[in-house]
Amino acid sequence: MLFDQHSARIAILATTCLLSLLTSCSKELERSLAPDPNLEENQDIVEESSPNNSQISQSEQLPQDFPSEMRYPQAQLEKVESLKEADTRGKLTIWLSSDPSNVILSFYQRAFESSNWEIISEPPEDAEVTLVARKQELEVTVSIPSASNNNSQPTTPRNQSLTEFEVKYTRNSEKATVEQSDSKPRESPRQSDLAKEEPQESSTVSTDFSDFDQVPQQLRQYVEDLAALGVLTVEASNSEDNLDTASTQFEPNKTVNRREYARWLVAANNKLHANNQGKQIRLASATAKPVFQDVPSTDPDFPSIQALAEAGLIPSPLSGDATAVTFRPDAPLTRESLILWKVPLDTRQVLPKTSVEAVEQTWGFQDTAKIDPKALRAVLADFQNGESANIRRLLGYTTLFQPKKAVTRAETAAVLWYIGSQGEGISAQEAQELNSSQEKEQE
């Protein structure tokens, strides 16, 4: 009897333990099969960040009238804004790119030049780079932060390595109409007629200018001597109201453009070497094949610009520079181009090889590294011309060359006033005296 009671207790206890164990296993199994709450939360996050909600790729559409050649291929459109200026057609577009600012700038410079855009404003040396160009009724402004600003001030919280830049474009149909009408009087005769004519200088006027009092005192003699020789020709004004007054204004402090300098450089060389045919530059014939895409044979300054290229005095495909396919005749002339084109006429020989260090040791310019490598050799050769150096007449004493700075008409005259090496050259003043003596002999 006692044995039966003891066996019954053992059976009850075993059953209880077994039920407890089964209950525990059941709960563990239920938890293992239940969905992970963390995964449920993450699913919400994934849904919120799906491509369908991407702000960069979906929030903005490129305007239909955006110039296709101005789209940087490695950039993504970030924002499109309407222009604040009244009666202005166009948009402001903001872009992001993983490329550095100098690569982006180089792309737009090449794009403008290859598509024959007129460069209105060249990039400055500091802070934000602003490049402005115009083609017919369309004007484009590209604003890119400098490399230093781009590194110190990240443009987006998503990625500090991205470069943000702006492309603003405006359209002005009225301006394009005016420019086209203004350009009509400059059309040349038919090609068949031009072939019968000898090369001639540009259809410009040179006279006794009435605003010499505006020339800086240090530069006045240079301007007066060259004007007396008939070198400083300026385009005749189209104004009918005050034609006489306008045509006698030299505007000495006005920025000179590349076409004017090319015209004056050829004229100065040929006037100063009037008695030496071997040193003169032969004007190009209108039948010559144009070297530059933006200087056709119908351009009024084609004879001078083409002549400089054919003589190897300016960078062009003829001189081995395959990238110099455009001349940009109406762009401002910079100091480095002023010296680059002029020095070969002084030395009449191959320019010396040089380096940034060599120019720094001679001229002592703090900004030598900013000079274009093509112009460095001319800058060094100019130093070797002693007191007859162009830079000395242009700037006097300075420790900054500022190679990209635009040049005025009066400053250009200072450089052109003397041509040749030290002791063997000739000045505009000497050329005048020589002309006067020859005239007296003929009398």
C-alpha positions in Angstrom: 0.0 0.0 0.0 2.8 2.4 0.9 4.6 1.5 -2.2 1.6 2.3 -4.4 1.2 5.8 -2.8 4.9 6.5 -3.2 4.8 5.5 -6.9 1.8 7.8 -7.5 3.6 10.8 -6.0 6.6 10.2 -8.2 4.3 10.0 -11.3 2.6 13.3 -10.4 5.9 15.1 -9.8 7.3 13.9 -13.1 4.2 15.0 -14.9 4.4 18.4 -13.4 8.0 18.8 -14.4 7.3 17.7 -17.9 4.4 20.2 -18.3 6.6 23.0 -17.0 9.4 22.1 -19.4 7.0 22.0 -22.3 5.5 25.4 -21.4 9.0 27.0 -21.3 10.0 25.5 -24.7 6.7 26.7 -26.2 7.4 30.3 -25.1 11.0 30.1 -26.5 9.7 28.8 -29.8 7.1 31.5 -30.0 9.7 34.2 -29.4 12.1 32.7 -32.0 9.4 32.7 -34.6 8.1 36.2 -33.8 9.3 39.2 -36.1 12.2 41.2 -34.9 10.9 44.6 -33.7 14.2 46.2 -34.8 13.7 45.0 -38.3 10.2 46.5 -38.3 11.7 49.9 -37.4 14.4 49.6 -40.0 11.9 48.8 -42.6 10.3 52.2 -42.0 13.6 53.8 -42.5 14.3 51.9 -45.7 11.0 53.0 -47.1 11.6 56.6 -46.2 15.0 56.6 -48.0 14.0 54.7 -51.1 15.0 56.2 -54.5 11.4 57.3 -55.1 11.9 59.9 -52.4 15.4 61.1 -53.5 15.3 64.9 -53.4 18.3 65.4 -55.8 17.2 63.2 -58.6 13.5 63.9 -58.5 12.9 67.3 -57.0 14.2 69.4 -60.0 13.8 69.2 -63.7 16.3 70.9 -66.1 14.6 73.7 -68.0 13.9 73.0 -71.6 15.7 76.1 -72.8 18.9 75.4 -70.9 21.9 75.5 -73.3 22.9 71.9 -73.9 26.6 72.8 -74.3 26.6 74.3 -70.9 25.7 71.2 -69.0 28.6 69.8 -67.0 28.4 66.0 -67.6 29.7 65.0 -64.1 27.3 67.2 -62.2 23.8 66.7 -60.8 21.1 69.3 -60.8 20.3 70.5 -57.3 18.0 73.4 -57.7 16.4 75.7 -60.3 15.4 79.3 -59.4 13.7 82.0 -61.3 15.7 85.2 -61.8 14.8 88.2 -59.6 15.5 90.8 -62.3 12.3 92.1 -63.9 11.7 91.5 -67.6 14.5 89.0 -67.7 14.2 85.6 -69.5 16.3 82.9 -68.0 17.0 80.7 -64.9 19.5 80.2 -62.2 20.6 76.5 -61.9 22.6 75.1 -59.0 24.6 72.0 -59.5 26.7 69.5 -57.4 29.7 67.6 -58.6 32.4 65.5 -57.1 35.0 67.1 -59.3 37.2 70.0 -58.0 36.5 73.6 -59.0 39.5 73.9 -61.3 38.4 70.9 -63.4 34.9 72.4 -63.7 36.3 75.8 -64.7 38.5 74.3 -67.3 35.5 72.5 -68.8 33.5 75.7 -69.2 36.5 77.7 -70.6 37.0 75.0 -73.3 33.2 74.9 -74.0 33.0 78.6 -74.5 36.0 78.8 -76.8 35.1 75.8 -78.9 31.6 77.1 -79.4 32.7 80.6 -80.4 31.3 82.4 -77.4 32.4 85.9 -76.6 34.2 86.0 -73.2 32.8 89.1 -71.3 34.6 88.5 -68.0 37.7 86.4 -67.3 38.1 84.6 -63.9 39.7 86.7 -61.2 42.6 85.4 -59.1 40.8 85.1 -55.8 37.6 84.0 -54.0 34.8 82.9 -56.2 35.4 82.4 -59.9 32.9 84.1 -62.2 33.1 83.4 -65.9 30.7 85.4 -68.2 30.2 84.7 -71.9 27.8 85.8 -74.6 26.6 84.3 -77.9 23.9 86.1 -79.9 21.0 86.7 -77.5 22.2 84.3 -74.8 24.4 85.3 -71.9 25.7 82.7 -69.4 27.3 83.3 -66.0 29.2 80.4 -64.4 30.0 80.9 -60.7 32.4 78.4 -59.1 34.0 78.6 -55.6 37.7 78.7 -55.5 39.6 75.6 -54.3 40.4 77.1 -50.9 36.8 78.2 -50.3 35.6 74.8 -51.4 37.7 73.0 -48.9 37.0 75.3 -46.0 33.3 75.7 -46.4 31.5 72.5 -47.4 28.5 73.3 -49.6 26.3 70.3 -48.5 25.9 68.3 -45.3 25.6 65.1 -47.3 29.2 65.1 -48.6 31.9 67.7 -47.9 33.8 66.6 -51.0 31.1 67.9 -53.4 31.5 71.2 -55.3 28.5 73.4 -55.6 28.4 75.8 -58.6 25.9 78.0 -60.3 25.0 78.4 -64.0 22.8 81.4 -64.8 21.5 82.0 -68.3 19.6 85.0 -69.7 18.1 85.7 -73.1 17.8 89.1 -74.6 16.4 89.0 -78.1 16.4 92.8 -78.5 20.2 92.9 -77.8 20.8 90.2 -80.4 18.9 92.2 -83.0 20.9 95.3 -82.3 24.2 93.5 -82.5 23.2 91.9 -85.8 22.2 95.3 -87.3 25.4 96.9 -86.0 27.5 94.2 -87.6 26.1 94.7 -91.1 28.2 97.8 -92.0 31.3 95.7 -91.2 30.5 93.1 -93.9 33.3 92.9 -96.6 32.9 92.8 -100.3 32.5 89.5 -102.1 35.3 87.0 -101.9 36.0 87.3 -105.6 36.5 91.1 -105.3 38.8 90.7 -102.3 41.0 88.3 -104.2 41.9 91.2 -106.6 42.9 93.6 -103.7 46.2 93.9 -101.9 46.2 93.3 -98.1 45.1 96.5 -96.3 45.0 97.5 -92.7 41.8 97.7 -90.8 39.2 100.3 -91.7 39.8 102.5 -88.6 40.6 106.1 -88.0 43.6 107.7 -86.4 43.6 111.4 -85.6 44.8 114.1 -83.2 43.0 112.9 -80.1 41.5 115.5 -77.9 41.7 113.7 -74.6 45.4 113.4 -74.0 44.9 115.2 -70.7 43.3 112.0 -69.4 46.5 110.0 -70.0 48.6 109.3 -66.9 51.5 111.7 -66.8 54.1 108.8 -66.9 52.5 107.4 -70.0 51.6 110.5 -72.0 54.8 110.8 -74.1 54.4 107.2 -75.3 50.8 107.8 -76.4 51.6 111.1 -78.1 54.5 109.7 -80.1 52.6 106.6 -81.3 49.6 108.7 -82.2 51.8 111.0 -84.2 53.0 108.0 -86.2 49.4 106.8 -86.9 49.8 103.6 -84.9 46.9 104.0 -82.4 44.0 103.6 -84.7 40.5 103.3 -83.1 37.3 102.2 -84.6 35.2 105.1 -86.0 32.0 105.8 -84.0 28.7 104.8 -85.5 27.0 107.8 -83.7 25.5 110.3 -86.1 24.8 112.9 -83.5 28.4 113.5 -82.5 30.6 111.7 -85.0 33.5 114.2 -85.0 33.8 114.3 -81.2 33.6 110.6 -80.8 36.2 109.9 -83.4 38.8 112.1 -81.7 38.5 110.3 -78.3 41.3 107.9 -77.6 40.0 106.9 -74.1 43.4 106.1 -72.7 42.1 104.4 -69.6 39.8 102.1 -71.4 40.6 98.3 -71.5 42.2 97.3 -74.7 40.9 94.1 -76.4 42.9 91.5 -78.2 42.0 92.7 -81.7 43.1 96.2 -81.0 46.4 95.1 -79.7 47.0 92.8 -82.7 46.3 95.8 -85.0 48.5 98.2 -83.1 51.4 95.6 -82.7 51.6 95.1 -86.4 51.3 98.8 -87.1 53.9 99.8 -84.6 56.4 97.3 -85.8 56.0 98.3 -89.5 56.0 102.1 -88.7 59.1 101.9 -86.6 60.9 99.7 -89.2 59.6 101.6 -92.2 63.0 101.6 -93.7 63.8 97.9 -93.1 61.6 95.6 -95.1 63.2 92.6 -93.6 61.8 93.4 -90.1 58.3 94.2 -91.2 55.3 91.9 -90.7 53.5 91.2 -94.0 49.7 91.7 -93.8 47.7 88.6 -94.7 45.7 88.4 -97.9 41.9 88.1 -97.7 42.2 84.9 -99.7 44.3 83.2 -97.0 42.7 80.3 -95.1 41.7 81.6 -91.7 43.8 80.2 -88.8 41.3 81.0 -86.1 37.7 79.8 -86.2 36.4 83.2 -84.8 38.4 85.4 -87.2 37.1 84.9 -90.7 38.6 86.6 -93.7 35.7 89.1 -93.6 36.8 90.4 -90.2 38.2 94.0 -90.4 41.3 93.0 -88.4 41.8 89.7 -90.2 45.0 91.0 -92.1 46.8 91.8 -88.8 45.6 88.8 -86.7 46.2 86.3 -89.4 49.7 87.9 -90.1 50.7 87.5 -86.5 49.7 83.8 -86.5 51.4 83.1 -89.8 54.6 84.8 -88.5 54.5 82.5 -85.4 54.2 85.5 -83.0 51.0 84.4 -81.3 49.9 80.9 -80.2 48.0 79.1 -83.0 47.8 75.7 -84.6 50.5 76.9 -87.0 52.9 77.3 -84.1 52.1 73.8 -82.8 49.4 74.8 -80.2 46.5 72.6 -81.3 44.3 74.0 -78.6 44.5 77.6 -79.8 41.8 77.3 -82.4 40.1 80.5 -81.4 41.5 84.0 -81.0 38.7 85.7 -78.9 39.3 89.1 -80.6 37.0 91.0 -78.4 38.2 89.6 -75.1 40.3 91.9 -72.8 44.0 91.8 -73.3 45.9 90.5 -70.2 49.4 91.5 -69.1 50.9 88.1 -69.8 49.5 88.1 -73.4 50.8 91.7 -73.9 54.3 90.5 -73.1 54.0 87.1 -74.8 53.2 88.7 -78.2 55.6 91.6 -78.0 58.9 90.2 -76.8 59.6 88.0 -79.9 59.6 91.3 -81.9 62.3 92.6 -79.5 64.6 89.6 -79.4 64.1 88.3 -83.0 65.2 84.9 -81.7 64.0 81.8 -79.9 62.9 82.6 -76.4 65.0 81.0 -73.6 63.9 78.0 -71.6 63.0 79.0 -68.1 61.1 78.0 -64.9 59.1 79.6 -62.2 62.2 79.8 -60.0 64.3 81.5 -62.6 61.7 84.2 -63.2 61.3 84.7 -59.4 65.0 85.2 -59.0 65.2 87.8 -61.8 62.1 89.9 -61.6 61.3 89.0 -58.0 57.5 88.7 -58.6 55.6 87.2 -55.7 52.9 85.9 -58.1 55.2 84.3 -60.7 53.5 80.9 -60.3 50.3 82.5 -61.7 51.9 83.3 -65.0 50.9 81.0 -67.9 53.8 78.7 -68.7 53.7 79.9 -72.4 54.4 83.5 -71.2 57.1 82.7 -68.7 59.8 82.5 -71.3 58.8 85.9 -72.7 58.8 87.4 -69.2 62.4 86.1 -68.6 63.6 87.3 -72.0 62.1 90.7 -71.3 64.2 91.0 -68.1 67.3 90.4 -70.1 66.5 93.5 -72.2 67.6 95.6 -69.2 66.3 99.2 -69.0 64.5 98.7 -72.4 62.3 95.9 -70.9 58.6 96.3 -71.7 57.6 95.5 -68.1 59.7 98.4 -66.7 57.9 100.9 -69.0 54.6 99.3 -68.3 54.7 99.0 -64.5 57.9 100.7 -63.2 59.1 99.0 -60.1 56.7 96.3 -58.7 56.9 92.9 -56.9 53.5 91.8 -58.4 53.0 91.2 -62.1 49.3 90.3 -61.9 49.4 88.4 -65.2 45.7 88.0 -65.6 45.0 91.7 -65.1 43.5 93.6 -68.1 45.6 96.3 -69.8 44.6 99.8 -70.7 45.2 101.6 -74.0 47.7 103.9 -72.5 49.6 101.0 -70.9 49.7 99.3 -74.3 51.2 102.4 -75.8 54.0 102.3 -73.3 54.9 98.7 -74.4 54.7 99.5 -78.1 56.7 102.7 -77.9 60.1 100.8 -78.2 60.8 97.7 -80.3 64.2 95.9 -80.2 66.9 94.8 -77.9 68.8 97.1 -75.6 71.0 99.5 -77.6 69.8 98.1 -81.0 66.1 99.0 -81.0 64.1 102.0 -82.1 61.6 104.1 -80.3 58.6 105.9 -81.7 60.3 109.2 -80.9 63.3 108.2 -83.0 61.1 107.1 -85.8 59.4 110.5 -85.9 62.7 112.3 -86.0 63.9 110.0 -88.9 60.7 110.7 -90.8 61.1 114.4 -90.3 64.7 114.4 -91.6 63.7 112.4 -94.6 60.9 114.8 -95.5 63.3 117.7 -95.2 65.7 116.0 -97.6 63.0 115.4 -100.1 62.1 119.1 -100.0 
